[in-house]
Structure formats: C-alpha cells, structure tokens
Amino acid sequence: MALGETILVVVDDETVARWVAEFIREGGGSAVSIALSWEQALRALDDRTVGVVFADLVPQGGMHSRELALIIKERYPGIPVICAAEALRAANDVGYVVVPKPYTWFDIVDAIKKTAPHCLAGRDDGEQQDVSF
C-alpha cells in the first residue's frame, strides 16, 4: 500500500459506518478503516497511514465532526477531512469539504475524489447508489 492510501471512516453508528465503508470500497477505495469514536480516530491516525478522513459524528457527550476536523488540522495538517452534517460552518472554519446529510454513495466518493483522489482506484462513478444516510 502506498503512503497515504487509507480512507478513515469515523462514524459513531456502527451500521452506518459499515455502509459508508462499503460505499467507499465500491467507489474504488481499497484501504478503508473504521473508527466508531473520535478517540479511535486519533489512535488510527497515529497508527496508520491515512490519506483522508470522512467524519460523521453526532455529539452525544463527545466530540462532533467539526471538533475532530480542527484537531486533525492541528496534529496532522496534510490530511484532508470530509465532514458530514456540520453544514457550511465546518467548511468555513476549518477549510475542509462538507457533505450535507442525508448523503449518498456519490456524495462521499465525489468528495474523496476532490480531496484525496490517490485514495481511490479510479472507478467510473456514473452509476449512483440510492441508499442515503
């Protein structure tokens, strides 16, 4: 695996995390890792070669996607972050891509192509999956 190929999916709902990981694999991502919390995400960033982070965290006594993006920007400045649901505030404050909810397979893969195309194997995404979260 080349440097920076892993796509880290940080979603606090395990079922949704698995679906998102599958969307990304179908879109050409061969190296996908899942973290179910911000703590797991930071450990994964320390332990792996991550090329891009997709974060969809709902604050339930913990950190949300925007806060995680700020920490990643500070600790790992070269790693792009795609935030779901944090609307334009996250993009404006942090400078990363926002995928509004509900998001589709196409939304996720398109955002990865724009921020970290080296993480995808070049699949033609003309066929959009209709499952959204």
N, C-alpha and C positions, 0 to 999 in steps of 0.2 A: 504494500500500500504506500502510495506516495505521501509526502508530507502534506498535512492539512486536508485530507480527504474525508475525514469522518464528519457526518452530519449529526449533531447532538440535538435530540428532541427532548425538550423539557416541558412536560405536561403533567399536571398533578392528578389527572384522572387516568388510571392505567388503561382502560378500554380505549379512550380517545388517543392516548399515547401510542398504543399498538396500531390503531388505524392510521394515524399520521405517519408512523414509521413505514407502514405498508404503502401508503400513498407515495412516499419518497422513494422507496425501492422500485415501485412501478414506474416512477419518473426517471429512473436511471441512477439513483443513489445506491452504491454497492456497500458502503460502510455507514451504517446507521446505528446509533447508540441511543438508549432511552434513559432519562433521569426523571424520577417522579417528584422531585423537590428541588429547591434551589441549592440545598446542601449537597445533594447527589450531583447536581450540575457542576458545582465548583470543584468537587472531587474529580469528576470526569475530565474537567478542563485541566486539572493538574496532572492527571494520569494518562491522558490520551492526546493524540494529535488531531485536534478539532479544526475543521475548515469553516464551519458556520454553525450557529445555534438558532433553532426555532423554539421560541418560548411562548407558552400559553399557560400562565399561572394565575389562578384566582386567589386573591389574598384572603385566606381563612386562618388568621392568626400567624401568617407567614409573609413571605415576600411575594410581590407580584412581578409580572414580566418587565415592567419599566425599571424597577429597582435592580433586578438581576442584570438588565442591559447596562445600567450605569456601572455596576461592579465589574462586569466583563470588560467594558470600555476602559476602565481604570487599570485592571490587572492584566488584561490580555488585549491590548489596543489593536492588534491586527486581525482579530476575529470578529466578523460581522455577526449581528444579531437581528433576527426577524421576530418581531413581537406580534402576537395576535391580540386583538380586542382592546388594546390600550389606546386605540384611536390615534389621532394626529399628535396628541401631546407627547407620546413616546418618541415619535419620529422627530419632532421639533426639538425636544430636549436633548435627545441622545444622538440623533443623526442616523438612525437605523431605519430599516424598512418596517412598515406596519401592514399586516394582513388583517383586515377587519373581519369580525365574526358576523355571520357564520362564514367560515372559509371552506373552500373546495380543494380537491386534489390539484386542479390547475393553479389556484392561487398560491399554494405552497410551493409547487415545483417552479412556477414562474418567478416567485420571489428568490428562490435559491439560485436560479439561472442568472438573475440580475446581480446578486451579491457575491456568489461563490460558484461560478459555472464549472470550475475544476472539480467540484464535488459530485457532478452528475456525469453519467456515461454517454451523454449526447442522444438520448431518446427523443423521438418526434412526439410532441405532446398534443398533436391535433385532436386526439380523442380524449375528451374531458370526462372524468368520473363525476357522477351526480350526487355522490354522498357528501354532505357538508356538516360541519360542527360549529 
